[in-house]
Amino acid sequence: MPLTERDKAILDFERSWWAEAGSKETAIREQFELSGTRYYEILGELLDDAEAMEHDPLVTRRLRRQRDRRRRERFEARPATEWRSQ
């Protein structure tokens, strides 16, 4: 399924949000009329979409690396006893 205009706008926003005044959460609410939680859910889905990679490969790769690093840190931070009890 091709990217929607909102999907493209989210990827474009991720490329340059830090250059704008104010907080990222406020900008997300104003520009996309989404809660931060919903925005990040959509962004997470976009990162796994081949169309997103075609639209903006640099941003998509950077965000994938950040996501993967955070996942690794969460996994490695858990005590071994937590893994045995599951």
N, C-alpha and C positions, 0 to 999 in steps of 0.2 A: 504494500500500500504506500503510495507516495506521501511525502511529508506535507502536512498542512501548513498554511501560512503561519499559524501560531507556533508550530514545531520549529519552523525556520527562524521565527522571531526569538524563540527561546535560545536556540543555538547562537544567534547573533548577539543576544543579550549577554550570554556567558563569555563571549569574546571580549567584551568591553565594559561590563557593569562597574568595575572598580574606578573607572574614569569619571563616573557621575557622582554628584553630591548626594549625601544621605546614605541611609543603610540599604543593604541589598534587599532585605525583607520588605521595606517600604516600597522600593522600586518594583518588586515583584507584584505586590498588591495593586499598585497604581497602573502598571503597564499591562498586566495579564489578568487582573481581577481574580487571582488565585491565592489560596493560602500557601504559606511556605511549604507545608507538608505535601499538598497536591502538586505544587510546582516541581518539587524534588522527585515525586513519583513519576511524573511525566518525563522529566529529564533522565531519570534512570532508565526508563523504557527506550528513550531516544538513543542512549549510548549503545544499545544493543542492535540498533537499526542500521542496516547497510546504507539506506538513503541518507541518514544523518552523516555517515562517514563520507559519502559523496558530496554532500552540501558543504561541510566544513571539517576536513580531515584533521587539521591541527587541533582544533578545540575538542573534537570528539576523542582523539587519542589522549590529549592531556587530561580530560575528565575521566576517561577510563583508567589511566594510570593512577590518578588520585583515588578513585573508588577502590581499585585493587589494593593500593597501599593501605587504605583505611581498613579494608576487610582483613588483610594480613595482620595488621596491628591488633585488631580485636581478637582474632584467632590466637595469636601468640601471647596475648595478655592474659588469657584465661588460665587459671591454675589447672594442673593435670587432674586433680580430684574432680573437677567439674565435668570433665570429659568422661571419666569412668562411670559417673552416676547416671549418665543419660542412656 
